[in-house]
Amino acid sequence: MNTVTVSKKGWVVIPKKIRERYGMRPGTKVAFIEYGGTIALVPLPEDPIEAAQGILQNGSGKPLTEELLEERRREYEREEAKIRRFGGQ
């Protein structure tokens, strides 16, 4: 566990090992997140768009839009089959 002391101005020094592990260098922006009585210091990405790329991957390797279109086609086919079965067109 790394322990640091808060200065009179509220400053803390992030230990070198942690800065290196998370790629924190001068100018890196961080966010303080509070939850359940805990404070987390989270380094923010330089490019949030690039960092978010792939965050919504579905595991199949297909783009989500392609999977959605396939699901819509299957849904359409099921509905058409119901209509035929119950005397529709």
PATOR-462101 format. One record per residue: chain; x, y, z of N, C-alpha, C, O in turn. Coordinates in steps of 0.001 Angstrom, whole numbers. Each point is the difference from the previous one (the first is absolute). Example, Ala and Ser with C-alpha at 12.3 -4.5 7.8 and 13.67 -1.06 7.14 Angstrom:
2
+-----+---------+---------+---------+---------+---------+---------+---------+---------+---------+---------+---------+---------+
! mol !      nx !      ny !      nz !     cax !     cay !     caz !      cx !      cy !      cz !      ox !      oy !      oz !
+-----+---------+---------+---------+---------+---------+---------+---------+---------+---------+---------+---------+---------+
!   A !   13190 !   -5690 !    7800 !    -890 !    1190 !       0 !     900 !    1200 !       0 !    1036 !     -19 !     665 !
!   A !   -1386 !    1069 !   -1385 !     820 !    1190 !      60 !    -770 !    1090 !     730 !     509 !    1108 !     169 !
+-----+---------+---------+---------+---------+---------+---------+---------+---------+---------+---------+---------+---------+
! end
This chain:
89
+-----+---------+---------+---------+---------+---------+---------+---------+---------+---------+---------+---------+---------+
! mol !      nx !      ny !      nz !     cax !     cay !     caz !      cx !      cy !      cz !      ox !      oy !      oz !
+-----+---------+---------+---------+---------+---------+---------+---------+---------+---------+---------+---------+---------+
!   A !     848 !   -1169 !       0 !    -848 !    1169 !       0 !     897 !    1237 !       0 !     989 !      78 !     728 !
!   A !   -1365 !     876 !   -1563 !     726 !    1262 !     -60 !    -721 !    1026 !     854 !   -1201 !     219 !    -154 !
!   A !    1945 !     409 !    1056 !    -580 !    1008 !     874 !     666 !    1333 !    -287 !    1224 !      80 !    -102 !
!   A !   -2030 !     968 !     -28 !     527 !    1346 !    -204 !    -663 !     928 !    1000 !   -1014 !    -352 !     604 !
!   A !    1579 !    1525 !    -430 !    -528 !     983 !     939 !    -540 !    1193 !    -775 !     639 !     484 !    -934 !
!   A !   -1800 !     -20 !    1318 !    -596 !    1172 !    -627 !     689 !    1236 !     575 !     131 !     135 !    1216 !
!   A !     310 !     772 !   -2102 !     676 !    1222 !     454 !   -1024 !    1019 !     500 !   -1208 !    -207 !    -114 !
!   A !    1709 !    1308 !     670 !    -885 !    1070 !     469 !    -853 !     549 !   -1142 !   -1120 !     459 !     227 !
!   A !    1640 !    -502 !   -1445 !    -735 !     499 !   -1172 !    -914 !   -1073 !    -609 !    -684 !     257 !    -990 !
!   A !     674 !   -1441 !    1574 !    -842 !   -1074 !    -518 !     671 !    -815 !   -1095 !    -661 !    -788 !    -676 !
!   A !    1958 !     965 !     495 !     724 !    -717 !   -1035 !     407 !   -1378 !     505 !     249 !    -200 !    1189 !
!   A !    -190 !    -741 !   -2122 !     567 !   -1319 !     295 !     945 !    -350 !   -1148 !    -191 !     439 !   -1134 !
!   A !    1188 !   -1217 !    1438 !     934 !    -460 !   -1023 !    -358 !   -1448 !    -320 !     -34 !    -854 !     885 !
!   A !    -232 !     593 !   -2166 !    -307 !   -1371 !    -435 !    1334 !    -735 !    -113 !     898 !     458 !    -707 !
!   A !    -757 !   -1587 !    1392 !    1270 !    -726 !     -36 !     426 !    -344 !   -1437 !    -829 !    -286 !    -864 !
!   A !    2141 !     323 !     642 !     575 !    -210 !   -1328 !    -450 !   -1320 !    -627 !    -342 !     -37 !   -1182 !
!   A !     339 !   -1048 !    1966 !    -397 !   -1304 !    -552 !   -1419 !      46 !    -563 !    -276 !    -587 !   -1047 !
!   A !    -618 !    1279 !    1739 !   -1390 !      96 !    -447 !     -99 !     894 !   -1231 !    -718 !    -324 !    -946 !
!   A !    1439 !    1453 !     952 !      -6 !     881 !   -1178 !     485 !    -747 !   -1225 !    -588 !     115 !   -1075 !
!   A !    1657 !    -879 !    1229 !     550 !    -751 !   -1136 !    -965 !   -1092 !    -461 !    -205 !    -179 !   -1201 !
!   A !    -386 !    -548 !    2145 !    -915 !   -1088 !    -340 !   -1192 !     497 !    -818 !    -462 !    -688 !    -911 !
!   A !     -30 !    1875 !    1234 !   -1191 !     530 !    -668 !     312 !    1076 !   -1034 !    -899 !     691 !    -480 !
!   A !    2176 !    -556 !     143 !     397 !     931 !   -1055 !    -286 !    1451 !     330 !    -282 !     798 !    -894 !
!   A !     352 !    -453 !    2158 !    -277 !    1370 !     427 !    1279 !     819 !     -73 !    1016 !    -347 !     601 !
!   A !   -1087 !    1443 !   -1352 !    1142 !     898 !    -105 !    -494 !    1425 !     223 !   -1209 !     223 !      74 !
!   A !    2109 !     738 !      33 !    -458 !    1376 !     225 !   -1053 !     401 !   -1040 !     189 !    -195 !   -1201 !
!   A !   -1284 !     751 !    1677 !   -1086 !     413 !    -884 !   -1134 !   -1010 !     -91 !   -1064 !     316 !    -533 !
!   A !    1275 !   -1537 !    1049 !   -1065 !   -1002 !     -17 !   -1157 !     489 !     865 !     202 !     414 !    1141 !
!   A !   -1399 !    -463 !   -1683 !   -1183 !     386 !     773 !    -505 !   -1224 !     759 !      55 !   -1125 !    -498 !
!   A !    -549 !    1368 !    1715 !    -550 !   -1076 !     816 !   -1368 !     421 !     525 !    -307 !    1189 !      89 !
!   A !    -497 !   -2168 !     252 !   -1311 !     259 !     599 !     -28 !    -658 !    1372 !     543 !   -1087 !     194 !
!   A !   -1181 !    1762 !     749 !    -238 !    -588 !    1311 !   -1424 !    -525 !     -21 !    -939 !     750 !    -265 !
!   A !     775 !   -2033 !     544 !   -1307 !    -632 !      -8 !    -303 !    -448 !    1424 !     806 !    -686 !     628 !
!   A !   -1967 !    1076 !    -126 !    -431 !    -403 !    1351 !   -1067 !   -1085 !    -108 !    -945 !     120 !    -780 !
!   A !    1105 !   -1164 !    1559 !   -1026 !   -1035 !      78 !     170 !    -788 !    1290 !    1099 !    -444 !     333 !
!   A !   -2185 !     279 !     376 !      -4 !    -810 !    1221 !    1050 !     389 !    1027 !     596 !    -877 !     624 !
!   A !    -355 !    2168 !    -431 !     981 !     422 !     983 !    1437 !    -139 !    -459 !     921 !     119 !     809 !
!   A !    -712 !    -369 !   -2098 !    1335 !    -166 !    -556 !     234 !    1057 !   -1075 !    -931 !     398 !    -699 !
!   A !    2158 !      47 !     570 !     375 !     936 !   -1057 !     978 !    -719 !    -918 !     997 !    -558 !     459 !
!   A !   -1284 !     572 !   -1747 !     906 !    -594 !    -981 !     549 !    1102 !    -888 !    -736 !     897 !    -410 !
!   A !    2007 !    -961 !     116 !     653 !     922 !    -911 !     147 !    -732 !   -1321 !     706 !   -1005 !     -80 !
!   A !   -1371 !    1503 !    -963 !     -37 !    -698 !   -1281 !     640 !     864 !   -1080 !    -486 !    1097 !    -273 !
!   A !    1578 !   -1575 !    -353 !     596 !     775 !   -1081 !    -954 !      19 !   -1201 !    -586 !   -1022 !    -356 !
!   A !     443 !    2192 !    -255 !    -879 !     139 !   -1150 !     815 !    -151 !   -1278 !    1142 !     457 !     -63 !
!   A !   -1711 !   -1089 !    -947 !     744 !    -181 !   -1253 !     198 !    1338 !    -713 !    -824 !     908 !     111 !
!   A !    1927 !    -807 !    -842 !     250 !    1213 !    -778 !   -1055 !     154 !   -1089 !    -478 !    1103 !    -265 !
!   A !     121 !   -2224 !    -363 !   -1006 !      15 !   -1065 !   -1144 !    -921 !     420 !      90 !   -1212 !    -196 !
!   A !   -1162 !    1759 !     769 !   -1087 !    -849 !     492 !    -696 !    -803 !   -1089 !    -514 !   -1085 !     272 !
!   A !     487 !    1597 !   -1499 !    -626 !    -741 !   -1105 !     799 !   -1262 !    -302 !    -563 !   -1087 !    -128 !
!   A !    1865 !    1238 !      16 !     852 !   -1160 !    -271 !     -58 !   -1003 !    1147 !     -29 !   -1210 !    -229 !
!   A !      11 !    1713 !    1460 !     -46 !    -881 !    1172 !   -1306 !    -782 !      60 !     -23 !   -1125 !     500 !
!   A !   -1063 !    1704 !   -1001 !   -1305 !    -665 !      45 !    -201 !    -967 !   -1158 !    -949 !    -784 !       1 !
!   A !    1833 !     836 !    -985 !    -153 !    -880 !   -1160 !      14 !   -1454 !     445 !     918 !    -441 !     692 !
!   A !   -1942 !    -294 !   -1096 !     -95 !   -1412 !     337 !    -677 !    -280 !    1319 !    -148 !   -1162 !     375 !
!   A !    -265 !    2186 !     339 !    -603 !    -202 !    1319 !   -1328 !    -757 !     -98 !    -398 !    -684 !     942 !
!   A !    -276 !     808 !   -2072 !   -1295 !    -670 !    -174 !     106 !   -1252 !    -871 !    -958 !    -373 !    -677 !
!   A !    2100 !    -261 !     695 !     142 !   -1209 !    -797 !    -933 !   -1077 !     519 !    -313 !     -65 !    1189 !
!   A !    -118 !    -771 !   -2106 !   -1003 !    -993 !     321 !     555 !   -1413 !      98 !    -751 !    -926 !     308 !
!   A !    2021 !     733 !    -556 !     582 !   -1325 !     136 !     -27 !    -822 !   -1272 !     786 !    -938 !    -134 !
!   A !   -1674 !    1260 !    -814 !     -91 !    -777 !   -1226 !     960 !     503 !   -1066 !     253 !    -693 !    -985 !
!   A !     278 !    1881 !    1172 !     889 !     570 !    -999 !    -731 !     797 !   -1064 !     625 !     742 !    -756 !
!   A !   -1950 !    -888 !     688 !    -786 !     744 !    -972 !    -337 !    1374 !     565 !    -157 !     157 !    1211 !
!   A !      46 !     839 !   -2091 !    -456 !    1302 !     485 !   -1410 !    -110 !     588 !    -815 !    -799 !    -462 !
!   A !     541 !    1606 !    1480 !   -1315 !     -40 !     643 !   -1124 !     322 !    -975 !   -1087 !    -568 !      99 !
!   A !    1338 !    1475 !   -1041 !   -1056 !     337 !    -963 !    -339 !   -1205 !    -871 !   -1168 !    -234 !    -311 !
!   A !    2178 !    -525 !     -79 !    -251 !   -1202 !    -814 !    -808 !   -1021 !     794 !    -927 !    -606 !    -536 !
!   A !    1270 !     411 !    1803 !    -760 !    -933 !     831 !   -1439 !     467 !     177 !    -928 !    -808 !     -32 !
!   A !     743 !    2115 !     218 !   -1343 !     546 !     142 !    -817 !    -241 !   -1263 !   -1161 !    -403 !      82 !
!   A !    1752 !     646 !   -1249 !    -720 !    -233 !   -1258 !    -362 !   -1476 !    -172 !   -1094 !    -326 !    -459 !
!   A !    2014 !    -558 !     829 !    -297 !   -1436 !     -83 !   -1156 !    -368 !     929 !    -893 !    -756 !    -384 !
!   A !     911 !    1290 !    1602 !   -1085 !    -272 !     940 !   -1326 !     523 !    -542 !   -1026 !    -667 !     133 !
!   A !    1033 !    1842 !    -738 !   -1230 !     558 !    -594 !    -511 !    -887 !   -1132 !   -1208 !    -193 !    -138 !
!   A !    2133 !    -357 !    -688 !    -420 !    -915 !   -1077 !    -640 !   -1260 !     576 !   -1035 !    -459 !    -484 !
!   A !    1661 !     -94 !    1520 !    -565 !   -1208 !     623 !   -1370 !     299 !     599 !    -922 !    -806 !    -123 !
!   A !     788 !    1948 !     764 !   -1282 !     407 !     584 !   -1067 !     149 !   -1090 !   -1137 !    -438 !     171 !
!   A !    1515 !    1057 !   -1283 !    -917 !     170 !   -1124 !    -450 !   -1370 !    -523 !   -1187 !    -214 !    -248 !
!   A !    2133 !    -706 !      83 !    -330 !   -1340 !    -489 !    -935 !    -723 !     964 !    -922 !    -685 !    -443 !
!   A !    1139 !     823 !    1753 !    -897 !    -626 !     982 !   -1411 !     566 !    -115 !    -983 !    -741 !      30 !
!   A !     896 !    2054 !    -163 !   -1324 !     636 !    -120 !    -698 !    -428 !   -1281 !   -1204 !    -259 !       2 !
!   A !    1948 !     184 !   -1085 !    -579 !    -454 !   -1272 !    -498 !   -1441 !     126 !   -1068 !    -333 !    -514 !
!   A !    1831 !    -516 !    1189 !    -406 !   -1399 !     190 !   -1286 !     -72 !     818 !    -866 !    -826 !    -289 !
!   A !     726 !    1675 !    1306 !   -1235 !      35 !     801 !   -1188 !     392 !    -860 !   -1070 !    -601 !      92 !
!   A !    1264 !    1607 !    -922 !   -1095 !     458 !    -862 !    -432 !   -1116 !    -945 !   -1198 !    -229 !    -170 !
!   A !    2144 !    -467 !    -445 !    -321 !   -1110 !    -917 !    -709 !   -1126 !     746 !    -946 !    -595 !    -516 !
!   A !    1405 !     307 !    1725 !    -559 !   -1079 !     773 !   -1449 !     276 !     404 !    -808 !    -926 !      70 !
!   A !     480 !    2161 !     189 !   -1357 !     346 !     445 !    -876 !     516 !   -1127 !    -962 !     732 !     239 !
!   A !    1288 !   -1106 !   -1453 !    -888 !     291 !   -1115 !     167 !    1349 !    -658 !    -888 !     454 !    -723 !
!   A !    1993 !     182 !     959 !     247 !    1269 !    -671 !     378 !    -259 !   -1441 !    -266 !   -1087 !    -514 !
!   A !     850 !    2007 !    -126 !     383 !     -72 !   -1414 !     614 !   -1289 !    -297 !     390 !    -250 !   -1140 !
+-----+---------+---------+---------+---------+---------+---------+---------+---------+---------+---------+---------+---------+
! end
